[in-house]
Amino acid sequence: MTHSTITSKGQVTIPAEIREALSLKKGDKLVWTATEVGLSAVIERAVTPDEVYGLLRQFAKPGTTREQERAAVAEAFSRGERL
């Protein structure tokens, strides 16, 4: 079992063995949720528009250029939209 301590500033360090096991990297975010049963954390990966492009290509409209698709994805990210 691995332990962490909350600092006086409310910060917690995720132990190296846990970061490695979950492949956590700089930029990854954790979403914390407190419920009546306990606490859970979900990892949100930082994703660039180029990484999403490949996932969205299958939904592209016929006749849309790659540049238009990238611009649309980048615009959605700048507005904070989630995919």
PDB file of N, CA, C and O in Angstrom:
ATOM      1  N   MET A   1       0.846  -1.170   0.000  1.00  0.00           N
ATOM      2  CA  MET A   1       0.000   0.000   0.000  1.00  0.00           C
ATOM      3  C   MET A   1       0.892   1.233   0.000  1.00  0.00           C
ATOM      4  O   MET A   1       1.917   1.279   0.679  1.00  0.00           O
ATOM      5  N   THR A   2       0.479   2.235  -0.778  1.00  0.00           N
ATOM      6  CA  THR A   2       1.244   3.466  -0.901  1.00  0.00           C
ATOM      7  C   THR A   2       0.477   4.611  -0.262  1.00  0.00           C
ATOM      8  O   THR A   2      -0.748   4.687  -0.363  1.00  0.00           O
ATOM      9  N   HIS A   3       1.209   5.501   0.399  1.00  0.00           N
ATOM     10  CA  HIS A   3       0.567   6.619   1.090  1.00  0.00           C
ATOM     11  C   HIS A   3       1.054   7.945   0.539  1.00  0.00           C
ATOM     12  O   HIS A   3       2.156   8.042  -0.001  1.00  0.00           O
ATOM     13  N   SER A   4       0.216   8.971   0.684  1.00  0.00           N
ATOM     14  CA  SER A   4       0.577  10.354   0.375  1.00  0.00           C
ATOM     15  C   SER A   4       0.146  11.209   1.549  1.00  0.00           C
ATOM     16  O   SER A   4      -0.708  10.816   2.344  1.00  0.00           O
ATOM     17  N   THR A   5       0.745  12.379   1.646  1.00  0.00           N
ATOM     18  CA  THR A   5       0.399  13.320   2.702  1.00  0.00           C
ATOM     19  C   THR A   5      -0.054  14.619   2.058  1.00  0.00           C
ATOM     20  O   THR A   5       0.536  15.062   1.073  1.00  0.00           O
ATOM     21  N   ILE A   6      -1.090  15.232   2.600  1.00  0.00           N
ATOM     22  CA  ILE A   6      -1.545  16.528   2.127  1.00  0.00           C
ATOM     23  C   ILE A   6      -0.672  17.593   2.767  1.00  0.00           C
ATOM     24  O   ILE A   6      -0.490  17.604   3.984  1.00  0.00           O
ATOM     25  N   THR A   7      -0.128  18.492   1.945  1.00  0.00           N
ATOM     26  CA  THR A   7       0.740  19.551   2.461  1.00  0.00           C
ATOM     27  C   THR A   7      -0.094  20.664   3.079  1.00  0.00           C
ATOM     28  O   THR A   7      -1.322  20.650   2.989  1.00  0.00           O
ATOM     29  N   SER A   8       0.573  21.626   3.704  1.00  0.00           N
ATOM     30  CA  SER A   8      -0.128  22.765   4.309  1.00  0.00           C
ATOM     31  C   SER A   8      -0.846  23.604   3.257  1.00  0.00           C
ATOM     32  O   SER A   8      -1.765  24.354   3.587  1.00  0.00           O
ATOM     33  N   LYS A   9      -0.434  23.484   1.985  1.00  0.00           N
ATOM     34  CA  LYS A   9      -1.082  24.206   0.895  1.00  0.00           C
ATOM     35  C   LYS A   9      -2.174  23.370   0.224  1.00  0.00           C
ATOM     36  O   LYS A   9      -2.755  23.792  -0.776  1.00  0.00           O
ATOM     37  N   GLY A  10      -2.450  22.191   0.772  1.00  0.00           N
ATOM     38  CA  GLY A  10      -3.497  21.335   0.207  1.00  0.00           C
ATOM     39  C   GLY A  10      -3.059  20.523  -0.988  1.00  0.00           C
ATOM     40  O   GLY A  10      -3.902  19.994  -1.713  1.00  0.00           O
ATOM     41  N   GLN A  11      -1.762  20.411  -1.214  1.00  0.00           N
ATOM     42  CA  GLN A  11      -1.245  19.662  -2.355  1.00  0.00           C
ATOM     43  C   GLN A  11      -0.945  18.221  -1.957  1.00  0.00           C
ATOM     44  O   GLN A  11      -0.588  17.924  -0.817  1.00  0.00           O
ATOM     45  N   VAL A  12      -1.106  17.331  -2.949  1.00  0.00           N
ATOM     46  CA  VAL A  12      -0.830  15.913  -2.732  1.00  0.00           C
ATOM     47  C   VAL A  12       0.101  15.441  -3.834  1.00  0.00           C
ATOM     48  O   VAL A  12      -0.109  15.764  -5.003  1.00  0.00           O
ATOM     49  N   THR A  13       1.119  14.686  -3.476  1.00  0.00           N
ATOM     50  CA  THR A  13       2.006  14.094  -4.461  1.00  0.00           C
ATOM     51  C   THR A  13       1.536  12.680  -4.748  1.00  0.00           C
ATOM     52  O   THR A  13       1.317  11.889  -3.830  1.00  0.00           O
ATOM     53  N   ILE A  14       1.382  12.368  -6.035  1.00  0.00           N
ATOM     54  CA  ILE A  14       1.032  11.001  -6.432  1.00  0.00           C
ATOM     55  C   ILE A  14       2.342  10.222  -6.477  1.00  0.00           C
ATOM     56  O   ILE A  14       3.248  10.591  -7.224  1.00  0.00           O
ATOM     57  N   PRO A  15       2.457   9.162  -5.698  1.00  0.00           N
ATOM     58  CA  PRO A  15       3.708   8.407  -5.653  1.00  0.00           C
ATOM     59  C   PRO A  15       4.153   7.917  -7.043  1.00  0.00           C
ATOM     60  O   PRO A  15       3.323   7.599  -7.895  1.00  0.00           O
ATOM     61  N   ALA A  16       5.456   7.865  -7.250  1.00  0.00           N
ATOM     62  CA  ALA A  16       6.025   7.494  -8.545  1.00  0.00           C
ATOM     63  C   ALA A  16       5.496   6.159  -9.047  1.00  0.00           C
ATOM     64  O   ALA A  16       5.192   6.031 -10.233  1.00  0.00           O
ATOM     65  N   GLU A  17       5.378   5.166  -8.180  1.00  0.00           N
ATOM     66  CA  GLU A  17       4.917   3.858  -8.637  1.00  0.00           C
ATOM     67  C   GLU A  17       3.474   3.913  -9.154  1.00  0.00           C
ATOM     68  O   GLU A  17       3.115   3.172 -10.069  1.00  0.00           O
ATOM     69  N   ILE A  18       2.660   4.777  -8.577  1.00  0.00           N
ATOM     70  CA  ILE A  18       1.285   4.944  -9.041  1.00  0.00           C
ATOM     71  C   ILE A  18       1.276   5.691 -10.371  1.00  0.00           C
ATOM     72  O   ILE A  18       0.567   5.299 -11.298  1.00  0.00           O
ATOM     73  N   ARG A  19       2.070   6.781 -10.470  1.00  0.00           N
ATOM     74  CA  ARG A  19       2.157   7.527 -11.737  1.00  0.00           C
ATOM     75  C   ARG A  19       2.611   6.625 -12.861  1.00  0.00           C
ATOM     76  O   ARG A  19       2.076   6.696 -13.968  1.00  0.00           O
ATOM     77  N   GLU A  20       3.586   5.781 -12.596  1.00  0.00           N
ATOM     78  CA  GLU A  20       4.088   4.866 -13.622  1.00  0.00           C
ATOM     79  C   GLU A  20       3.041   3.817 -13.996  1.00  0.00           C
ATOM     80  O   GLU A  20       2.852   3.522 -15.176  1.00  0.00           O
ATOM     81  N   ALA A  21       2.363   3.256 -13.001  1.00  0.00           N
ATOM     82  CA  ALA A  21       1.359   2.219 -13.259  1.00  0.00           C
ATOM     83  C   ALA A  21       0.204   2.761 -14.096  1.00  0.00           C
ATOM     84  O   ALA A  21      -0.366   2.038 -14.912  1.00  0.00           O
ATOM     85  N   LEU A  22      -0.146   4.047 -13.894  1.00  0.00           N
ATOM     86  CA  LEU A  22      -1.256   4.655 -14.619  1.00  0.00           C
ATOM     87  C   LEU A  22      -0.801   5.451 -15.844  1.00  0.00           C
ATOM     88  O   LEU A  22      -1.618   6.058 -16.535  1.00  0.00           O
ATOM     89  N   SER A  23       0.501   5.443 -16.105  1.00  0.00           N
ATOM     90  CA  SER A  23       1.085   6.203 -17.225  1.00  0.00           C
ATOM     91  C   SER A  23       0.709   7.682 -17.156  1.00  0.00           C
ATOM     92  O   SER A  23       0.427   8.304 -18.180  1.00  0.00           O
ATOM     93  N   LEU A  24       0.708   8.241 -15.949  1.00  0.00           N
ATOM     94  CA  LEU A  24       0.392   9.654 -15.785  1.00  0.00           C
ATOM     95  C   LEU A  24       1.575  10.502 -16.229  1.00  0.00           C
ATOM     96  O   LEU A  24       2.733  10.179 -15.960  1.00  0.00           O
ATOM     97  N   LYS A  25       1.256  11.591 -16.915  1.00  0.00           N
ATOM     98  CA  LYS A  25       2.287  12.488 -17.406  1.00  0.00           C
ATOM     99  C   LYS A  25       1.946  13.925 -17.022  1.00  0.00           C
ATOM    100  O   LYS A  25       0.828  14.226 -16.603  1.00  0.00           O
ATOM    101  N   LYS A  26       2.920  14.790 -17.171  1.00  0.00           N
ATOM    102  CA  LYS A  26       2.701  16.218 -16.954  1.00  0.00           C
ATOM    103  C   LYS A  26       1.565  16.661 -17.874  1.00  0.00           C
ATOM    104  O   LYS A  26       1.550  16.335 -19.061  1.00  0.00           O
ATOM    105  N   GLY A  27       0.626  17.401 -17.316  1.00  0.00           N
ATOM    106  CA  GLY A  27      -0.509  17.875 -18.112  1.00  0.00           C
ATOM    107  C   GLY A  27      -1.767  17.059 -17.915  1.00  0.00           C
ATOM    108  O   GLY A  27      -2.866  17.538 -18.194  1.00  0.00           O
ATOM    109  N   ASP A  28      -1.622  15.819 -17.432  1.00  0.00           N
ATOM    110  CA  ASP A  28      -2.810  15.025 -17.136  1.00  0.00           C
ATOM    111  C   ASP A  28      -3.535  15.673 -15.963  1.00  0.00           C
ATOM    112  O   ASP A  28      -2.908  16.235 -15.065  1.00  0.00           O
ATOM    113  N   LYS A  29      -4.846  15.590 -15.982  1.00  0.00           N
ATOM    114  CA  LYS A  29      -5.636  16.190 -14.910  1.00  0.00           C
ATOM    115  C   LYS A  29      -6.415  15.103 -14.194  1.00  0.00           C
ATOM    116  O   LYS A  29      -6.808  14.102 -14.795  1.00  0.00           O
ATOM    117  N   LEU A  30      -6.631  15.309 -12.911  1.00  0.00           N
ATOM    118  CA  LEU A  30      -7.464  14.421 -12.119  1.00  0.00           C
ATOM    119  C   LEU A  30      -8.733  15.175 -11.745  1.00  0.00           C
ATOM    120  O   LEU A  30      -8.677  16.318 -11.292  1.00  0.00           O
ATOM    121  N   VAL A  31      -9.867  14.531 -11.936  1.00  0.00           N
ATOM    122  CA  VAL A  31     -11.148  15.109 -11.541  1.00  0.00           C
ATOM    123  C   VAL A  31     -11.577  14.383 -10.280  1.00  0.00           C
ATOM    124  O   VAL A  31     -11.768  13.167 -10.293  1.00  0.00           O
ATOM    125  N   TRP A  32     -11.729  15.127  -9.188  1.00  0.00           N
ATOM    126  CA  TRP A  32     -12.074  14.549  -7.896  1.00  0.00           C
ATOM    127  C   TRP A  32     -13.569  14.655  -7.668  1.00  0.00           C
ATOM    128  O   TRP A  32     -14.171  15.696  -7.932  1.00  0.00           O
ATOM    129  N   THR A  33     -14.168  13.580  -7.179  1.00  0.00           N
ATOM    130  CA  THR A  33     -15.593  13.563  -6.876  1.00  0.00           C
ATOM    131  C   THR A  33     -15.804  12.958  -5.497  1.00  0.00           C
ATOM    132  O   THR A  33     -15.403  11.824  -5.236  1.00  0.00           O
ATOM    133  N   ALA A  34     -16.439  13.728  -4.616  1.00  0.00           N
ATOM    134  CA  ALA A  34     -16.752  13.234  -3.276  1.00  0.00           C
ATOM    135  C   ALA A  34     -18.218  12.802  -3.262  1.00  0.00           C
ATOM    136  O   ALA A  34     -19.102  13.556  -3.670  1.00  0.00           O
ATOM    137  N   THR A  35     -18.462  11.589  -2.792  1.00  0.00           N
ATOM    138  CA  THR A  35     -19.828  11.073  -2.688  1.00  0.00           C
ATOM    139  C   THR A  35     -20.077  10.612  -1.261  1.00  0.00           C
ATOM    140  O   THR A  35     -19.183  10.672  -0.416  1.00  0.00           O
ATOM    141  N   GLU A  36     -21.284  10.157  -0.998  1.00  0.00           N
ATOM    142  CA  GLU A  36     -21.600   9.637   0.334  1.00  0.00           C
ATOM    143  C   GLU A  36     -20.777   8.387   0.646  1.00  0.00           C
ATOM    144  O   GLU A  36     -20.483   8.097   1.805  1.00  0.00           O
ATOM    145  N   VAL A  37     -20.413   7.657  -0.403  1.00  0.00           N
ATOM    146  CA  VAL A  37     -19.682   6.400  -0.226  1.00  0.00           C
ATOM    147  C   VAL A  37     -18.190   6.628  -0.054  1.00  0.00           C
ATOM    148  O   VAL A  37     -17.528   5.868   0.653  1.00  0.00           O
ATOM    149  N   GLY A  38     -17.652   7.657  -0.684  1.00  0.00           N
ATOM    150  CA  GLY A  38     -16.220   7.906  -0.586  1.00  0.00           C
ATOM    151  C   GLY A  38     -15.757   8.899  -1.635  1.00  0.00           C
ATOM    152  O   GLY A  38     -16.530   9.735  -2.102  1.00  0.00           O
ATOM    153  N   LEU A  39     -14.499   8.799  -1.995  1.00  0.00           N
ATOM    154  CA  LEU A  39     -13.871   9.724  -2.926  1.00  0.00           C
ATOM    155  C   LEU A  39     -13.377   8.958  -4.131  1.00  0.00           C
ATOM    156  O   LEU A  39     -12.862   7.848  -3.994  1.00  0.00           O
ATOM    157  N   SER A  40     -13.528   9.537  -5.315  1.00  0.00           N
ATOM    158  CA  SER A  40     -12.967   8.913  -6.504  1.00  0.00           C
ATOM    159  C   SER A  40     -12.245   9.974  -7.316  1.00  0.00           C
ATOM    160  O   SER A  40     -12.545  11.164  -7.216  1.00  0.00           O
ATOM    161  N   ALA A  41     -11.298   9.533  -8.115  1.00  0.00           N
ATOM    162  CA  ALA A  41     -10.564  10.428  -9.001  1.00  0.00           C
ATOM    163  C   ALA A  41     -10.541   9.798 -10.383  1.00  0.00           C
ATOM    164  O   ALA A  41     -10.325   8.595 -10.530  1.00  0.00           O
ATOM    165  N   VAL A  42     -10.768  10.630 -11.395  1.00  0.00           N
ATOM    166  CA  VAL A  42     -10.750  10.172 -12.776  1.00  0.00           C
ATOM    167  C   VAL A  42      -9.651  10.938 -13.495  1.00  0.00           C
ATOM    168  O   VAL A  42      -9.502  12.146 -13.308  1.00  0.00           O
ATOM    169  N   ILE A  43      -8.888  10.238 -14.313  1.00  0.00           N
ATOM    170  CA  ILE A  43      -7.798  10.859 -15.054  1.00  0.00           C
ATOM    171  C   ILE A  43      -8.350  11.455 -16.342  1.00  0.00           C
ATOM    172  O   ILE A  43      -9.055  10.779 -17.090  1.00  0.00           O
ATOM    173  N   GLU A  44      -8.032  12.716 -16.600  1.00  0.00           N
ATOM    174  CA  GLU A  44      -8.354  13.354 -17.871  1.00  0.00           C
ATOM    175  C   GLU A  44      -7.032  13.598 -18.583  1.00  0.00           C
ATOM    176  O   GLU A  44      -6.169  14.321 -18.085  1.00  0.00           O
ATOM    177  N   ARG A  45      -6.886  12.995 -19.738  1.00  0.00           N
ATOM    178  CA  ARG A  45      -5.651  13.164 -20.503  1.00  0.00           C
ATOM    179  C   ARG A  45      -5.662  14.480 -21.265  1.00  0.00           C
ATOM    180  O   ARG A  45      -6.688  14.882 -21.813  1.00  0.00           O
ATOM    181  N   ALA A  46      -4.524  15.141 -21.296  1.00  0.00           N
ATOM    182  CA  ALA A  46      -4.368  16.333 -22.118  1.00  0.00           C
ATOM    183  C   ALA A  46      -4.216  15.857 -23.562  1.00  0.00           C
ATOM    184  O   ALA A  46      -3.336  15.050 -23.863  1.00  0.00           O
ATOM    185  N   VAL A  47      -5.061  16.348 -24.441  1.00  0.00           N
ATOM    186  CA  VAL A  47      -5.056  15.911 -25.837  1.00  0.00           C
ATOM    187  C   VAL A  47      -4.924  17.131 -26.726  1.00  0.00           C
ATOM    188  O   VAL A  47      -5.561  18.158 -26.489  1.00  0.00           O
ATOM    189  N   THR A  48      -4.092  17.013 -27.754  1.00  0.00           N
ATOM    190  CA  THR A  48      -3.917  18.108 -28.702  1.00  0.00           C
ATOM    191  C   THR A  48      -4.902  17.947 -29.853  1.00  0.00           C
ATOM    192  O   THR A  48      -5.389  16.843 -30.098  1.00  0.00           O
ATOM    193  N   PRO A  49      -5.203  19.038 -30.564  1.00  0.00           N
ATOM    194  CA  PRO A  49      -6.086  18.933 -31.724  1.00  0.00           C
ATOM    195  C   PRO A  49      -5.593  17.913 -32.757  1.00  0.00           C
ATOM    196  O   PRO A  49      -6.404  17.221 -33.372  1.00  0.00           O
ATOM    197  N   ASP A  50      -4.288  17.815 -32.952  1.00  0.00           N
ATOM    198  CA  ASP A  50      -3.759  16.848 -33.916  1.00  0.00           C
ATOM    199  C   ASP A  50      -4.055  15.412 -33.501  1.00  0.00           C
ATOM    200  O   ASP A  50      -4.311  14.567 -34.359  1.00  0.00           O
ATOM    201  N   GLU A  51      -4.024  15.121 -32.207  1.00  0.00           N
ATOM    202  CA  GLU A  51      -4.327  13.773 -31.736  1.00  0.00           C
ATOM    203  C   GLU A  51      -5.798  13.437 -31.957  1.00  0.00           C
ATOM    204  O   GLU A  51      -6.143  12.299 -32.275  1.00  0.00           O
ATOM    205  N   VAL A  52      -6.653  14.429 -31.788  1.00  0.00           N
ATOM    206  CA  VAL A  52      -8.087  14.205 -31.965  1.00  0.00           C
ATOM    207  C   VAL A  52      -8.430  14.074 -33.441  1.00  0.00           C
ATOM    208  O   VAL A  52      -9.382  13.379 -33.796  1.00  0.00           O
ATOM    209  N   TYR A  53      -7.669  14.732 -34.300  1.00  0.00           N
ATOM    210  CA  TYR A  53      -7.957  14.724 -35.730  1.00  0.00           C
ATOM    211  C   TYR A  53      -8.141  13.309 -36.250  1.00  0.00           C
ATOM    212  O   TYR A  53      -9.103  13.029 -36.965  1.00  0.00           O
ATOM    213  N   GLY A  54      -7.224  12.413 -35.896  1.00  0.00           N
ATOM    214  CA  GLY A  54      -7.304  11.036 -36.377  1.00  0.00           C
ATOM    215  C   GLY A  54      -8.563  10.331 -35.909  1.00  0.00           C
ATOM    216  O   GLY A  54      -9.119   9.507 -36.636  1.00  0.00           O
ATOM    217  N   LEU A  55      -9.021  10.646 -34.701  1.00  0.00           N
ATOM    218  CA  LEU A  55     -10.239  10.034 -34.179  1.00  0.00           C
ATOM    219  C   LEU A  55     -11.480  10.541 -34.891  1.00  0.00           C
ATOM    220  O   LEU A  55     -12.440   9.795 -35.086  1.00  0.00           O
ATOM    221  N   LEU A  56     -11.461  11.813 -35.280  1.00  0.00           N
ATOM    222  CA  LEU A  56     -12.642  12.423 -35.871  1.00  0.00           C
ATOM    223  C   LEU A  56     -12.723  12.265 -37.377  1.00  0.00           C
ATOM    224  O   LEU A  56     -13.770  12.527 -37.969  1.00  0.00           O
ATOM    225  N   ARG A  57     -11.650  11.847 -37.998  1.00  0.00           N
ATOM    226  CA  ARG A  57     -11.605  11.767 -39.460  1.00  0.00           C
ATOM    227  C   ARG A  57     -12.749  10.926 -40.017  1.00  0.00           C
ATOM    228  O   ARG A  57     -13.293  11.251 -41.072  1.00  0.00           O
ATOM    229  N   GLN A  58     -13.117   9.868 -39.335  1.00  0.00           N
ATOM    230  CA  GLN A  58     -14.179   8.995 -39.835  1.00  0.00           C
ATOM    231  C   GLN A  58     -15.528   9.714 -39.899  1.00  0.00           C
ATOM    232  O   GLN A  58     -16.438   9.258 -40.591  1.00  0.00           O
ATOM    233  N   PHE A  59     -15.663  10.829 -39.186  1.00  0.00           N
ATOM    234  CA  PHE A  59     -16.917  11.575 -39.179  1.00  0.00           C
ATOM    235  C   PHE A  59     -16.883  12.801 -40.088  1.00  0.00           C
ATOM    236  O   PHE A  59     -17.834  13.582 -40.114  1.00  0.00           O
ATOM    237  N   ALA A  60     -15.800  12.971 -40.827  1.00  0.00           N
ATOM    238  CA  ALA A  60     -15.644  14.157 -41.668  1.00  0.00           C
ATOM    239  C   ALA A  60     -16.688  14.172 -42.788  1.00  0.00           C
ATOM    240  O   ALA A  60     -17.072  13.133 -43.324  1.00  0.00           O
ATOM    241  N   LYS A  61     -17.121  15.362 -43.112  1.00  0.00           N
ATOM    242  CA  LYS A  61     -18.078  15.526 -44.199  1.00  0.00           C
ATOM    243  C   LYS A  61     -17.346  15.392 -45.531  1.00  0.00           C
ATOM    244  O   LYS A  61     -16.212  15.853 -45.658  1.00  0.00           O
ATOM    245  N   PRO A  62     -17.975  14.771 -46.520  1.00  0.00           N
ATOM    246  CA  PRO A  62     -17.341  14.676 -47.845  1.00  0.00           C
ATOM    247  C   PRO A  62     -17.017  16.066 -48.392  1.00  0.00           C
ATOM    248  O   PRO A  62     -17.830  16.983 -48.280  1.00  0.00           O
ATOM    249  N   GLY A  63     -15.857  16.218 -48.971  1.00  0.00           N
ATOM    250  CA  GLY A  63     -15.446  17.488 -49.551  1.00  0.00           C
ATOM    251  C   GLY A  63     -14.741  18.409 -48.584  1.00  0.00           C
ATOM    252  O   GLY A  63     -14.236  19.453 -48.997  1.00  0.00           O
ATOM    253  N   THR A  64     -14.687  18.057 -47.300  1.00  0.00           N
ATOM    254  CA  THR A  64     -14.003  18.888 -46.315  1.00  0.00           C
ATOM    255  C   THR A  64     -12.505  18.620 -46.401  1.00  0.00           C
ATOM    256  O   THR A  64     -12.067  17.470 -46.407  1.00  0.00           O
ATOM    257  N   THR A  65     -11.729  19.693 -46.466  1.00  0.00           N
ATOM    258  CA  THR A  65     -10.281  19.508 -46.536  1.00  0.00           C
ATOM    259  C   THR A  65      -9.716  19.228 -45.151  1.00  0.00           C
ATOM    260  O   THR A  65     -10.351  19.517 -44.136  1.00  0.00           O
ATOM    261  N   ARG A  66      -8.539  18.673 -45.125  1.00  0.00           N
ATOM    262  CA  ARG A  66      -7.878  18.364 -43.852  1.00  0.00           C
ATOM    263  C   ARG A  66      -7.672  19.636 -43.031  1.00  0.00           C
ATOM    264  O   ARG A  66      -7.824  19.628 -41.810  1.00  0.00           O
ATOM    265  N   GLU A  67      -7.325  20.718 -43.709  1.00  0.00           N
ATOM    266  CA  GLU A  67      -7.098  21.985 -43.027  1.00  0.00           C
ATOM    267  C   GLU A  67      -8.395  22.492 -42.382  1.00  0.00           C
ATOM    268  O   GLU A  67      -8.366  23.006 -41.264  1.00  0.00           O
ATOM    269  N   GLN A  68      -9.531  22.349 -43.079  1.00  0.00           N
ATOM    270  CA  GLN A  68     -10.810  22.766 -42.517  1.00  0.00           C
ATOM    271  C   GLN A  68     -11.170  21.927 -41.294  1.00  0.00           C
ATOM    272  O   GLN A  68     -11.683  22.446 -40.303  1.00  0.00           O
ATOM    273  N   GLU A  69     -10.894  20.623 -41.375  1.00  0.00           N
ATOM    274  CA  GLU A  69     -11.181  19.739 -40.245  1.00  0.00           C
ATOM    275  C   GLU A  69     -10.324  20.110 -39.046  1.00  0.00           C
ATOM    276  O   GLU A  69     -10.827  20.183 -37.925  1.00  0.00           O
ATOM    277  N   ARG A  70      -9.036  20.347 -39.269  1.00  0.00           N
ATOM    278  CA  ARG A  70      -8.144  20.729 -38.171  1.00  0.00           C
ATOM    279  C   ARG A  70      -8.573  22.054 -37.558  1.00  0.00           C
ATOM    280  O   ARG A  70      -8.546  22.218 -36.338  1.00  0.00           O
ATOM    281  N   ALA A  71      -8.970  23.001 -38.409  1.00  0.00           N
ATOM    282  CA  ALA A  71      -9.401  24.297 -37.910  1.00  0.00           C
ATOM    283  C   ALA A  71     -10.660  24.148 -37.047  1.00  0.00           C
ATOM    284  O   ALA A  71     -10.788  24.809 -36.017  1.00  0.00           O
ATOM    285  N   ALA A  72     -11.580  23.287 -37.464  1.00  0.00           N
ATOM    286  CA  ALA A  72     -12.805  23.074 -36.700  1.00  0.00           C
ATOM    287  C   ALA A  72     -12.497  22.442 -35.341  1.00  0.00           C
ATOM    288  O   ALA A  72     -13.085  22.826 -34.331  1.00  0.00           O
ATOM    289  N   VAL A  73     -11.581  21.478 -35.314  1.00  0.00           N
ATOM    290  CA  VAL A  73     -11.206  20.834 -34.054  1.00  0.00           C
ATOM    291  C   VAL A  73     -10.497  21.840 -33.149  1.00  0.00           C
ATOM    292  O   VAL A  73     -10.785  21.907 -31.954  1.00  0.00           O
ATOM    293  N   ALA A  74      -9.575  22.619 -33.707  1.00  0.00           N
ATOM    294  CA  ALA A  74      -8.847  23.614 -32.917  1.00  0.00           C
ATOM    295  C   ALA A  74      -9.810  24.657 -32.347  1.00  0.00           C
ATOM    296  O   ALA A  74      -9.656  25.088 -31.204  1.00  0.00           O
ATOM    297  N   GLU A  75     -10.798  25.061 -33.143  1.00  0.00           N
ATOM    298  CA  GLU A  75     -11.787  26.036 -32.680  1.00  0.00           C
ATOM    299  C   GLU A  75     -12.618  25.466 -31.533  1.00  0.00           C
ATOM    300  O   GLU A  75     -12.897  26.163 -30.557  1.00  0.00           O
ATOM    301  N   ALA A  76     -13.010  24.203 -31.653  1.00  0.00           N
ATOM    302  CA  ALA A  76     -13.780  23.559 -30.583  1.00  0.00           C
ATOM    303  C   ALA A  76     -12.963  23.509 -29.299  1.00  0.00           C
ATOM    304  O   ALA A  76     -13.496  23.757 -28.218  1.00  0.00           O
ATOM    305  N   PHE A  77     -11.666  23.189 -29.407  1.00  0.00           N
ATOM    306  CA  PHE A  77     -10.801  23.150 -28.217  1.00  0.00           C
ATOM    307  C   PHE A  77     -10.675  24.525 -27.604  1.00  0.00           C
ATOM    308  O   PHE A  77     -10.691  24.657 -26.380  1.00  0.00           O
ATOM    309  N   SER A  78     -10.548  25.569 -28.438  1.00  0.00           N
ATOM    310  CA  SER A  78     -10.378  26.920 -27.899  1.00  0.00           C
ATOM    311  C   SER A  78     -11.630  27.377 -27.157  1.00  0.00           C
ATOM    312  O   SER A  78     -11.541  28.202 -26.248  1.00  0.00           O
ATOM    313  N   ARG A  79     -12.790  26.853 -27.534  1.00  0.00           N
ATOM    314  CA  ARG A  79     -14.037  27.179 -26.837  1.00  0.00           C
ATOM    315  C   ARG A  79     -14.224  26.309 -25.598  1.00  0.00           C
ATOM    316  O   ARG A  79     -15.164  26.506 -24.828  1.00  0.00           O
ATOM    317  N   GLY A  80     -13.325  25.349 -25.410  1.00  0.00           N
ATOM    318  CA  GLY A  80     -13.413  24.485 -24.234  1.00  0.00           C
ATOM    319  C   GLY A  80     -14.404  23.339 -24.389  1.00  0.00           C
ATOM    320  O   GLY A  80     -14.796  22.716 -23.402  1.00  0.00           O
ATOM    321  N   GLU A  81     -14.810  23.059 -25.629  1.00  0.00           N
ATOM    322  CA  GLU A  81     -15.741  21.955 -25.846  1.00  0.00           C
ATOM    323  C   GLU A  81     -15.045  20.638 -25.588  1.00  0.00           C
ATOM    324  O   GLU A  81     -13.854  20.484 -25.857  1.00  0.00           O
ATOM    325  N   ARG A  82     -15.811  19.678 -25.057  1.00  0.00           N
ATOM    326  CA  ARG A  82     -15.278  18.347 -24.776  1.00  0.00           C
ATOM    327  C   ARG A  82     -15.820  17.400 -25.808  1.00  0.00           C
ATOM    328  O   ARG A  82     -16.975  17.503 -26.223  1.00  0.00           O
ATOM    329  N   LEU A  83     -14.982  16.476 -26.222  1.00  0.00           N
ATOM    330  CA  LEU A  83     -15.387  15.487 -27.228  1.00  0.00           C
ATOM    331  C   LEU A  83     -15.806  14.204 -26.577  1.00  0.00           C
ATOM    332  O   LEU A  83     -16.180  13.255 -27.266  1.00  0.00           O
TER     333      LEU A  83
END
